[in-house]
């Protein structure tokens, strides 16, 4: 099965290296440059999710869509790695289970050259990130997160959403693209955080 991972990179992305290094082990990769489009329209990329499919499915059997700060991992108790998970996909669309990886109070600034989860201990469940990340047939994306119709939610496929791994970094990044980082939402995510189980510390 020929497969590709696709993401969108704005002018101020700082996690491209993490994304590229991880996904390139298991799939071909495509990084779509979007300039400063998010400054004008925060949800602009979902139209690209729809427009890219036709061309990609001419060459590929499976497409994985993940934003530049999203790493999708498979349950290591059932799969050797994401590659083995993808080898077994039979559904036309698969949703992951989303978690925000958090910088808690007292955590040091992140060192992006080192494994992320050796530096972060907590995550918070976030149903917003139960995203449709894998498709094997064309889908209609209604947003960056959802497709039309019912899709499988697979508890063995976890999204590690890295936006909050370093608060200073995300504030600076958002400032550059004209967005405001909501610290009240961060405090809520911290208030419901749990320790990341050791088996999921895969990046």
C-alpha positions as CSV (number, residue, x, y, z in Angstrom):
1,X,0.0,0.0,0.0
2,X,1.5,3.3,-1.1
3,X,0.9,6.1,1.4
4,X,1.7,9.7,2.1
5,X,1.5,12.1,5.0
6,X,0.5,15.7,4.3
7,X,0.8,18.8,6.4
8,X,0.6,22.6,6.0
9,X,3.4,24.9,6.9
10,X,2.9,28.6,7.6
11,X,5.8,31.1,7.5
12,X,6.5,30.7,11.3
13,X,6.3,27.0,11.9
14,X,8.9,25.7,14.4
15,X,8.0,22.0,14.5
16,X,8.6,21.1,10.9
17,X,11.7,19.1,11.7
18,X,9.8,17.0,14.3
19,X,7.0,16.3,11.9
20,X,9.2,15.5,9.0
21,X,11.6,13.2,11.0
22,X,8.7,11.2,12.4
23,X,6.4,10.7,9.5
24,X,9.1,10.2,6.9
25,X,10.0,6.9,8.6
26,X,6.6,5.4,7.6
27,X,5.2,7.4,4.6
28,X,6.2,9.6,1.8
29,X,5.6,13.2,2.9
30,X,4.2,16.4,1.4
31,X,4.6,19.8,3.1
32,X,2.3,22.4,1.6
33,X,3.6,25.9,2.1
34,X,0.6,28.2,3.1
35,X,2.5,31.5,3.8
36,X,0.5,33.8,6.1
37,X,-3.0,32.5,5.1
38,X,-3.8,31.8,8.7
39,X,-3.6,35.5,9.5
40,X,-6.6,35.9,7.2
41,X,-8.5,32.7,7.8
42,X,-7.7,30.4,10.7
43,X,-9.7,27.5,9.1
44,X,-8.4,28.0,5.6
45,X,-6.6,24.7,5.3
46,X,-9.6,22.5,5.3
47,X,-10.4,23.5,1.7
48,X,-6.9,22.3,0.9
49,X,-7.7,18.9,2.5
50,X,-10.5,18.5,0.0
51,X,-8.7,19.9,-3.1
52,X,-5.5,17.8,-2.6
53,X,-7.2,14.4,-2.5
54,X,-8.0,13.9,-6.1
55,X,-4.4,14.3,-7.3
56,X,-2.9,12.3,-4.4
57,X,-5.2,9.3,-4.8
58,X,-4.0,9.0,-8.4
59,X,-0.7,7.8,-6.9
60,X,-1.4,6.8,-3.3
61,X,-3.7,4.3,-1.6
62,X,-3.7,6.0,1.8
63,X,-3.4,9.7,2.9
64,X,-2.6,10.8,6.4
65,X,-3.4,14.4,7.2
66,X,-1.7,15.9,10.3
67,X,-1.0,19.5,11.1
68,X,2.7,20.4,11.7
69,X,2.2,20.1,15.5
70,X,0.4,16.8,15.4
71,X,2.1,13.4,15.8
72,X,-0.1,10.3,15.5
73,X,1.1,7.2,17.2
74,X,-0.2,3.6,17.3
75,X,-0.6,1.5,20.5
76,X,2.8,-0.1,21.0
77,X,1.1,-3.1,22.8
78,X,-0.6,-4.0,19.5
79,X,1.6,-2.6,16.8
80,X,5.3,-2.4,16.2
81,X,5.0,1.3,15.1
82,X,2.8,3.5,13.0
83,X,3.9,1.8,9.9
84,X,2.5,-1.5,11.0
85,X,-0.7,0.2,11.9
86,X,-1.0,1.7,8.5
87,X,-0.3,-1.7,6.9
88,X,-3.5,-3.0,8.6
89,X,-5.9,-0.1,7.8
90,X,-9.0,-1.4,6.0
91,X,-11.5,1.4,6.7
92,X,-12.1,4.3,4.3
93,X,-11.5,6.8,7.1
94,X,-10.1,6.6,10.6
95,X,-10.2,9.1,13.5
96,X,-7.6,9.2,16.3
97,X,-8.0,9.9,20.0
98,X,-6.6,13.4,20.8
99,X,-4.5,14.6,23.7
100,X,-2.7,17.9,24.3
101,X,0.9,17.5,25.5
102,X,1.4,20.2,28.1
103,X,4.1,22.3,29.6
104,X,3.1,22.3,33.3
105,X,4.1,25.0,35.8
106,X,7.8,24.4,36.6
107,X,8.7,22.6,33.4
108,X,11.8,23.8,31.6
109,X,11.6,25.3,28.1
110,X,11.5,22.6,25.5
111,X,14.6,21.5,23.6
112,X,13.3,20.6,20.2
113,X,16.5,18.6,19.5
114,X,15.7,16.1,22.2
115,X,12.8,13.6,22.5
116,X,9.7,15.6,23.4
117,X,8.2,13.2,25.8
118,X,11.4,12.8,27.8
119,X,10.8,16.5,28.7
120,X,7.0,16.5,29.3
121,X,5.1,14.4,31.7
122,X,1.4,15.4,31.4
123,X,-1.3,15.5,28.7
124,X,-5.0,16.4,28.7
125,X,-7.8,14.7,26.8
126,X,-9.3,16.8,24.0
127,X,-12.2,15.5,21.9
128,X,-11.7,18.4,19.5
129,X,-8.5,16.5,18.3
130,X,-10.3,13.2,17.7
131,X,-9.6,14.1,14.1
132,X,-10.0,12.2,10.9
133,X,-6.4,11.7,10.1
134,X,-6.3,8.7,7.8
135,X,-8.3,8.2,4.6
136,X,-8.1,5.5,2.0
137,X,-11.0,6.8,-0.2
138,X,-12.0,10.4,-1.0
139,X,-13.8,12.2,1.8
140,X,-15.5,15.5,2.2
141,X,-13.8,17.5,5.0
142,X,-16.3,19.8,6.7
143,X,-13.5,21.3,8.8
144,X,-9.9,20.6,9.6
145,X,-11.1,18.0,12.1
146,X,-14.2,16.3,10.6
147,X,-15.4,14.6,7.5
148,X,-18.9,14.1,6.2
149,X,-20.5,10.9,7.5
150,X,-19.5,8.4,10.2
151,X,-15.9,7.5,10.8
152,X,-14.2,4.9,13.0
153,X,-12.7,6.3,16.2
154,X,-9.8,4.0,17.0
155,X,-8.6,4.0,20.6
156,X,-5.3,2.4,19.4
157,X,-4.4,5.5,17.4
158,X,-3.4,8.5,19.6
159,X,-2.8,12.1,18.5
160,X,-0.1,13.9,20.4
161,X,-1.0,17.6,19.9
162,X,2.2,19.5,20.6
163,X,0.9,23.1,20.6
164,X,1.3,23.5,24.4
165,X,4.7,21.9,24.8
166,X,6.3,25.3,25.3
167,X,4.1,28.3,26.2
168,X,6.6,30.9,25.3
169,X,7.1,29.4,21.9
170,X,3.4,29.1,21.1
171,X,2.8,32.7,22.2
172,X,5.5,34.0,19.9
173,X,4.3,31.8,17.1
174,X,0.7,33.0,17.4
175,X,1.8,36.6,17.6
176,X,3.6,36.3,14.3
177,X,0.5,34.9,12.6
178,X,-1.9,37.4,14.2
179,X,-3.5,35.1,16.7
180,X,-3.9,35.4,20.4
181,X,-3.0,32.5,22.7
182,X,-5.8,31.8,25.2
183,X,-4.1,31.3,28.6
184,X,-7.4,30.6,30.3
185,X,-7.9,27.6,28.0
186,X,-4.4,26.5,28.9
187,X,-5.2,26.7,32.6
188,X,-8.2,24.5,32.0
189,X,-6.2,22.0,30.1
190,X,-3.7,21.9,32.9
191,X,-6.4,21.5,35.5
192,X,-7.6,18.2,33.8
193,X,-4.2,16.9,32.9
194,X,-3.0,13.4,33.7
195,X,0.4,11.7,33.6
196,X,1.3,10.4,30.2
197,X,1.5,6.6,30.5
198,X,5.0,5.3,29.7
199,X,3.9,3.3,26.7
200,X,2.8,6.4,24.8
201,X,6.2,8.1,25.2
202,X,7.1,7.4,21.6
203,X,8.6,10.7,20.4
